[in-house]
């Protein structure tokens, strides 16, 4: 447990809180962590806590902030995309066409079976 003392200072408070909780409330074994917790890295606990805090902040955001975030993500996606060359385009068209044909055949088969049974 002592090897995590070299981690970033902002994480140190979270680590201390986890250790205090482990020693006082949750574990009646005198402060020893169960082996499954000793094997997991401390960052996992901190990452879960930060994810929960981020989700709470997202719930508190108004519609304006959500719209700004959405537009920012759209802009990021558009910056990293590129126009496909002719080979890529032909491949995409072939695969899409094949998918449409397969879905159409499945729908036709279901409709045909339904008409035969009724």
Protein Blocks (a to p, Z undefined) as FASTA:
>chain_A
ZZmmmmcfklmmmmmmmmmmmmmmmmmngopacfklmmpcfklmmmmmmmmmmmmmmmmp
cfklmmmmmmmmmmmmmmmpccddfklmmmmmmmmmmmmmmmmmmmmmmmmmmmmmZZ
